[in-house]
C-alpha cells in the first residue's frame, strides 16, 4: 500500500546541533545511553556532553564506553556520580573508579538491565525474574517462588534524558536501526522524559517504509545528524582472521560441537566457546544466537570489513549474517533466553561444583566488574555446557565439591568439557563419561576435587 504524505498531520521533530543537545542535560540527571560496547553508541552526543562538563550524572548503559571514549570520557572528567550497567570490565578506568569508591555503581545482569529499561518505558513498576536468584546480585532484593522457581524483584528504570544512536530517521522522528545496532537503543528510546537521537541520515517523511520503522517518532524529541567513523569508536577498521588456538582448546571446541544437533538454537559465550563457531558449517544446520540481538550468526568476514560494515557478536567481533538471519533488540534477545527458546548455551567457567552450580563472572581481588549475559544464559538455556581448563595455572581443581567463587547460577550445568575429561550430570550426579585426548583416568582422578561416578564407554 502506498504511503500518502500529509505534512500537516505529521509532527516535525527539531533537528539541533550536538552542543544544543548536550545543553539539555542538567546536573544530577539520570542519563540513559544506548549501545553495546561501541556498536550503536551515540558517541558524538557523549563527547559533546563531556565538553560542557555537566556533573553528578547517573549513567545507565550496558557498559561505560571504552577508556576515554563515550561514557569513558564523562567518567574520566568526573561527571558521573553513579553507574548502572552490566559489564564495566571493558573499561579499566570504570572498574578502578568503582573499586576505589570514586563512583557508586549498581551491577545488573544484561537481560535484567534491558528488561528494566523496557519496563520503565512501558509504565511498569518492576518485575520478577529467575536471573540472579541465589547469587550475590540478589542480596537485599525481594524474592518469591513463582512457577516453582525462586525469582528476584527488579524495579524498572527510567531516565531524565536518553541518548540514542540510529542509522536513519525521518523528520517525524521515526527511527531505523542498522543490523545489531538496535541493542539497548530501542528500549532506551521509550524510557526517558527527553529522547535525543544521533543519526547517520535524516530523510523526509515517507522515505522510510512504515514496516521498516523500529522506533515510532512518538518517542523522539530531538534529532542530531552525526556521521560515524572508526576513529570515533576507537576500533580497527577491519577484522583479523588469523586467530589461532591451542590443540587442547580446539579439542574442547570439537567435543562441544558433537553435543549440538541440526536445528538447535545455540548461544556461544566468549573464550573457548567462540572456537565452536569456527567449526560449524552450513550442513550442520545450527542456528547461532548472540545476546546483543541476532539470530543466524555466520563466520567472521574475510573481505577486511569491520564493525561499521557488519553486525557484531557478543564478543564485539564483526560477523556475517547467514540466509534467514534476523536482528532485534537486547530486550527481545533476552526474552528468548529467559523464555527457554535457546536450546543450548556453551559458556566458559571458573568453577563448577557437585551440585551443578556455576561460577564464572567474578574473582575477588581481580579487576572485574561485570556479569554481562552469563546469569541470564545459565538460568535460561534449556541445556548448559561449560568448557574450561581442568585446573588453574597453579594446579588447583576447577571441578570442585562446592564453588568458592561468587555463584553465577545454581543447579544449571548439564555438561562440563575440560582439556582432561567430559562430565555429565546424570540424575543429579556428577558423572565422568569420557577422557579427553592426551589425558589419563589417573590424571582426572588426581586433579578433580569433586566427587564423581565413572561411566566410561568401552
C-alpha positions, 0 to 999 in steps of 0.5 A: 500500500502506498504511503500518502504524505500529509505534512500537516498531520505529521509532527516535525521533530527539531533537528539541533546541533550536538552542543544544543543537545548536550545543553539539555542535560542538567546536573544530577540527571539520570542519563540513559545511553544506548549501545553495546560496547561501541556498536550503536553508541551515540558517541558524538552526543557523549563527547559533546556532553563531556565538553560542557562538563555537566556533573553528578550524572547517573549513567545507565548503559550496558557498559561505560564506553571504552577508556576515554571514549563515550561514557569513558570520557564523562567518567574520566572528567568526573561527571558521573556520580553513579553507574548502572550497567552490566559489564564495566570490565571493558573499561579499566578506568570504570572498574578502578573508579568503582573499586576505589569508591570514586563512583557508586555503581549498581551491577545488573545482569544484561537481560535484567538491565534491558528488561528494566529499561523496557519496563520503565518505558512501558509504565511498569513498576518492576518485575520478577525474574529467575536471573540472579536468584541465589547469587550475590546480585540478589542480596537485599532484593525481594524474592518469591517462588513463582512457577516453582522457581525462586525469582528476584524483584527488579524495579524498572528504570527510567531516565531524565534524558536518553541518548540514542544512536540510529542509522536513519530517521525521518523528520517525524522522528521515526527511527531505523536501526542498522543490523545489531545496532538496535541493542539497548537503543530501542528500549532506551528510546521509550524510557526517558522524559527527553529522547535525543537521537544521533543519526547517520541520515535524516530523510523526509517523511515517507522515505522510510517504509512504515514496516521498516520503522523500529522506533515510532517518532512518538518517542523522539524529541530531538534529532542530531545528524552525526556521521560515524567513523572508526576513529570515533569508536576507537576500533580497527577498521577491519577484522583479523582472521588469523586467530589461532588456538591451542590443540587442547582448546580446539579439542574442547571446541570439537567435543562441544560441537558433537553435543549440538544437533541440526536445528538447535538454537545455540548461544556461544559465550566468549573464550573457548566457546567462540572456537565452536563457531569456527567449526560449524558449517552450513550442513550442520544446520545450527542456528547461532544466537548472540545476546546483543540481538541476532539470530543466524550468526555466520563466520567472521568476514574475510573481505577486511570489513569491520564493525561499521560494515557488519553486525557484531557478536557478543564478543564485539567481533564483526560477523556475517549474517547467514540466509534467514538471519534476523536482528532485534533488540537486547530486550527481545534477545533476552526474552528468548533466553529467559523464555527457554527458546535457546536450546543450548548455551556453551559458556566458559567457567571458573568453577563448577561444583557437585551440585551443578552450580556455576561460577564464572563472572567474578574473582575477588581481588581481580579487576572485574566488574561485570556479569554481562549475559552469563546469569541470564544464559545459565538460568535460561538455556534449556541445556548448559555446557561449560568448557574450561581448563581442568585446573588453574595455572597453579594446579588447583581443581576447577571441578570442585565439591562446592564453588568458592567463587561468587555463584553465577547460577545454581543447579544449571550445568548439564555438561562440563568439557575440560582439556582432561575429561567430559562430565555429565550430570546424570540424575543429579550426579556428577558423572565422568563419561569420557577422557579427553585426548592426551589425558589419563583416568589417573590424571582426572582422578588426581586433579578433580576435587569433586566427587564423581561416578565413572561411566566410561564407554568401552 
